[in-house]
Amino acid sequence: MDDLDRRLVTMLRADSRQPVAALAQALRVSRATVQNRIDRMTARGEIAGFTVRLHPEAEAGRVRAIMMINIEGERSATVLRALRERPEIECVHTTNGRWDLVAELNTQTLAEFSQALDAIRLVEGISSSETSILLKTVTF
């Protein structure tokens, strides 16, 4: 990716529904240039998809959390396969430091959240975890 691609991706992250013409005008390039770059980045897998970000108040009743996970030995692949099956997990990040993985959880209720924690903690290969419920999202 060059500088123009990075600026385009930044604009798409802010609002992926912007018309190509508006993106082109803001970037001071042709509409065809913007469309070709989006198509190229999508074809190469650099843009994996487009999504909707809801305002935090629109999901006020949901329970969202971050779970830090420690893995026993070389069991990462096994743990990741098991976590992939959990619908409450939106994504998992590998990391360095004290924790091996960070999982983002999203459930409808506290009861579902509790059940998800219980199930995740039973995954073979997870040695310990620590979970923090996200109380309020501050947007910038």
C-alpha positions in Angstrom: 0.0 0.0 0.0 1.2 3.5 -0.8 0.2 6.7 0.9 -2.9 7.2 -1.3 -4.1 3.7 -0.4 -3.5 4.4 3.3 -5.5 7.7 3.1 -8.3 5.9 1.2 -8.5 3.1 3.8 -8.6 5.7 6.6 -11.5 7.4 4.9 -13.3 4.0 4.4 -12.7 3.1 8.1 -14.4 6.4 9.1 -17.4 5.8 6.7 -17.3 3.0 4.2 -20.6 4.1 2.7 -19.1 7.3 1.2 -19.6 7.6 -2.5 -16.6 6.9 -4.6 -17.0 10.4 -6.1 -16.8 12.0 -2.6 -13.7 9.9 -1.8 -12.1 11.0 -5.1 -12.8 14.6 -4.5 -11.4 14.5 -0.9 -8.3 12.7 -2.1 -8.0 14.9 -5.2 -7.8 12.0 -7.6 -10.2 10.7 -10.2 -13.2 8.5 -9.4 -11.7 5.8 -11.6 -8.5 5.9 -9.5 -10.4 5.4 -6.3 -12.5 2.6 -7.7 -9.5 0.8 -9.1 -7.6 1.1 -5.9 -10.5 -0.3 -3.9 -11.0 -3.1 -6.4 -7.2 -3.9 -6.3 -7.0 -3.9 -2.5 -10.1 -6.1 -2.2 -8.8 -8.6 -4.8 -5.5 -8.8 -3.0 -7.2 -9.4 0.3 -5.9 -6.2 1.9 -9.5 -5.0 2.3 -11.3 -8.0 3.8 -14.7 -6.6 3.7 -17.0 -3.7 4.7 -19.0 -3.6 7.8 -21.3 -1.6 10.0 -20.2 0.1 13.2 -23.1 0.8 15.5 -23.1 3.7 17.9 -22.5 2.4 21.4 -25.9 3.6 22.5 -27.5 1.5 19.8 -26.2 -1.6 21.6 -26.7 -0.3 25.1 -28.3 -3.6 26.3 -25.5 -5.8 25.1 -22.7 -7.1 27.3 -19.3 -6.5 25.7 -16.0 -7.6 27.2 -12.3 -8.2 26.7 -10.9 -11.6 27.8 -7.1 -12.1 28.1 -6.1 -15.7 27.8 -3.0 -17.8 28.7 -2.4 -20.9 26.7 -0.6 -24.1 28.1 2.5 -24.9 26.1 2.1 -25.2 22.3 -1.7 -25.5 22.3 -2.4 -22.3 20.4 -3.9 -24.0 17.3 -6.2 -26.2 19.4 -7.4 -23.2 21.5 -8.0 -21.0 18.4 -10.0 -23.7 16.7 -12.2 -24.0 19.8 -12.6 -20.3 20.2 -13.6 -19.9 16.5 -16.7 -22.1 17.3 -17.9 -19.6 20.0 -20.5 -17.2 18.5 -20.0 -14.8 21.4 -16.4 -14.1 20.3 -16.2 -11.3 17.7 -12.4 -11.6 17.2 -9.2 -12.9 18.8 -5.9 -11.1 18.8 -2.5 -12.8 19.4 -0.3 -10.6 21.6 3.0 -10.5 23.5 3.5 -10.1 27.2 1.7 -11.8 30.0 -1.3 -13.0 27.9 -1.2 -15.0 24.7 -4.6 -14.0 23.3 -7.1 -11.3 23.7 -10.7 -12.1 22.8 -13.5 -9.6 22.2 -16.8 -11.0 23.5 -20.3 -9.7 22.7 -23.5 -11.2 24.2 -27.2 -10.2 24.6 -27.4 -10.7 28.3 -25.4 -11.2 31.5 -26.7 -14.8 31.6 -25.3 -15.5 28.1 -22.1 -13.8 29.1 -21.7 -16.0 32.2 -22.4 -19.1 30.1 -19.8 -18.0 27.5 -17.2 -17.5 30.2 -17.8 -20.9 31.7 -17.6 -22.6 28.3 -14.4 -20.7 27.2 -12.7 -21.4 30.5 -13.2 -25.2 29.9 -11.4 -25.1 26.5 -8.6 -27.6 26.7 -5.3 -25.7 26.5 -6.4 -22.5 28.3 -4.5 -22.3 31.5 -5.9 -19.0 32.8 -7.9 -16.0 31.8 -8.9 -12.5 33.0 -12.0 -10.8 31.7 -13.1 -7.1 31.9 -16.6 -6.0 30.9 -16.6 -2.9 28.8 -18.7 -0.3 30.6 -18.7 2.7 28.2 -17.1 3.4 24.8 -15.5 6.7 24.4 -15.3 7.7 20.7 -12.9 10.1 19.2 
